[in-house]
Amino acid sequence: CAIVEELAGLGASVYTCCRNEVDLDKCLDEWKGMGLNVHGSVCDLSSRMERQKLIEAVSSYFKGKLNILVNNVGTNRLKPTVEYTADDFSFTMATNFESAYHMCQLAHPLLKASEAGSIVFMSSVASIVAVNSCTIYGATKAAMNQLTKNLACEWASDNIRTNCVAPWVIMTPLAKKYFEAEKNTESVVARTPLGRLGEPEEVSSVVASFACHLHHISQGKSFVLMVE
């Protein structure tokens, strides 16, 4: 929500998606009330078929051109490495990395057509430092960092910039459920120089700066937020 509101607040026309229709409709109504130009549809981005349908809808909505693609889908199953199953591995890889990779492939013609495309990946501090019970998650985010560099070089000639933002723990609605336990919060804050957890708005502003022309010569960068 924070990234959508940040970009739309800057005047962008935004197309977003959500797995839950009720949640999506609620957000769309709120954004409409705020005067933001936001449209969206229901989509499970872990599904290849649904990703294809999403891009078709986006292409139709923006008439074959797209200036900004933000890959902000992610999940994690907290377990010791020896307890991860084959399903845990395939599900996390498909959701976190494969979905972003495929979305870039699908969106490339639209981004190229805009003649000023920008891709922003949502990575994580877990991609560069060890985090307990996150080996698969960390691997997916590290792969995303490298994909950022590769696409930055490969697609530069198509006028497509590619960067990623790698935050530490951010208090999203999903994270709040885990950090309701005070002991969980204390252990993370102890590893954070600022002595607190991040807020979604602190990340969305960085995403917007990469997505827009504030960083028009930035290519292949991984911007780390609140690293220990």
N, C-alpha and C positions, 0 to 999 in steps of 0.2 A: 504493500500500500504506500509506503513512504516514497519509493522510487517513482511510482505512478504519479503521486501528488507533486513530487519535485519537478518532474519533467513537464507535466501538464501545467503546473504553476508558472513555468517559464514560457508557456505559450505553445508547447508541443501538442499535437493531436496524437493521442495514445491509444493503442489497441493492446489489451491485456487478456489474460485467461486465468481460469481457476477450475479445479476439479469439481467443486461444489457449486451447483447452480444457485442455491439459496444465498450462500456467502457472496457470490459474484453479484447477484441482483442487489443485495444490500449495499455493497460497495459502490456499484454504478449509480444507485439512487443518491448516495451521499455525495459522490463526486459531482453529479448533476446539480445538486443543491449548492455546491461550492462554486459553480460556474465553470467547471473544468470540462474540457473536451475529451472524454474517455469513452471508448467503446470496448466490448469484450465478448468472449464466448467461453463455453464450458470445454475444457480440454484436459486430458490426462497426458502430460508430456512424457510419461514413461512408455507410452504406446507409439510405435512408429507410424501407424495408420492415422492416429489422431494428430500427430505432429504435421503430417502432410495436409490434413484437412484444415488445420489452423493456418498454415501458410497460404493455402488457397483463399481462406477468408480474409487474411491480411492483405494479400495481393489485390483482391477485389475492392477492399475498403480503401486502400491507398493508391488504387489505379496503377498497379504494377511497379511502384517505387517505394523504397523504404530507406529512411535516413539512419535509423538507430535500431539495433537489436540488442536487448539486454537479456542475457542468459542467467536467470535467477532461480533456477529450480535446484533443489537439493534435499537430501535426506540422510539420515544416519541411524545405524543400529549399534548401540553401545554394548560391546562385548569384548572379552579378551580374545586375542587372535586365534587361539586354539579352539574356541567355541563357535567361530563363524562357520556357517554352512555354505554349500554351493549356492543355495537360493539367496542367502545374505549377500554373497559376492556379486552374483549376476544382477540382483535387484538394485543394489547400490551403484554399481557401475553403469547400468542402463539409465537409472534416474539422474545421476549426477554428471556423468561424462558423455555417454552415448547420446543422450537427449540434446545436450549443448552442441556436440559435434554435428549431429544430423540437422539441427536447426540452422547452423551456419551454412551447411550445404544447400539446404532448401531456400534460405534467404539470400544467398549470394547473387542470383540474377536481379533481385529487387534492390539490393544494396548497390550493385554496380550501376543499375539504371538511374539511381539518384545522383550519381557522379560526386557524392559526398557522403559515403557510408561510414558508419561507426559501429563496432561491436564491443560490448563490454561484458566480460565474464565475471560472475561472482565466485571468487575463489575463497580461500581461507588461510589463516595463519597456520592451520594444521597441514598445509601443503609444504611448509618450510621448517617447522619445528615438530618435535615429537609430542603427541597428545595422547593420553591414556585412553584405551578402548576405542580408538579411531583409526586403525590401520587401513581399512578399506577406504574409509572416507578421505583420509589424508592422501592416499594414493590417487583417488579420483581428482582431487583438487590440484595435486602436483602435475598430473597429466594435463589439466586445464591450463596451468601456467605455461607449459611447453607448447600447447596448441596455440596459445596467445602469440607466442614468439613466431611460430611457424606461419600462421595466417598473416601476421603483420608483414612478414617478408613476401609471402606468396601473393597476397592480394593488394599490396601497396600500389601496384600498377593499375589496379581497378579503382583507385581512389577510395579504398576501404581501410580505415584505421582499426586496429584491434588492440585492446588493453584489458587488464583485469584488476579487480579490487579484491584484496585479501584481508578481510577484517578478522579481529579476534572475536570473542563472544559478544554478540549483540542481543539486546533484550527484545527480540521479536515475540509475538504471541506464543510461538512454539517453544522458544527458549524459556519463557517465563514459567511454563509448566514444570520444567526440569529444575529451575532455580528457585522454586517455591521453598525447597528445603534449604535452610540457612547454611548447612554444612557444605552444600554444593556451591553456593555463592562464595563463601569464604575461601575455598580452595582456588577458585579461579581468580578472584580479586587479588589474592596473594601473589599471583604471577603477572599482574597487570600494573605497569608503571604508574598509570593515572589513579590507581586505587579504586576503580569503579568499573562497571561494565558499560559497554557502548549503547547508544540509542540508535534506532533505525534512521533517524534524520541525519545523523552524523555520517552515515554511509551513503545515503541517497544523494547528498550534496556532492560527494566525490564522484559517484557514478555519473551524475549530470554533467560535471565538469569534463569528464572524459568523453561523454556522449556528444556534447556540444563542441563548439569551436574554441573553448577556453584552452584546450590542449590540442590544437589542430596539428602540431608537429609531433605529438606523442605517439609512439608506435611500439608495440610489444612490451609495454611496461606492466609490472605487477606492483600495484600500490598497496603497501601493507599498513593496516590501521591498528593501532593499540597493541603492537607487538610487544612481547615480554622483553 
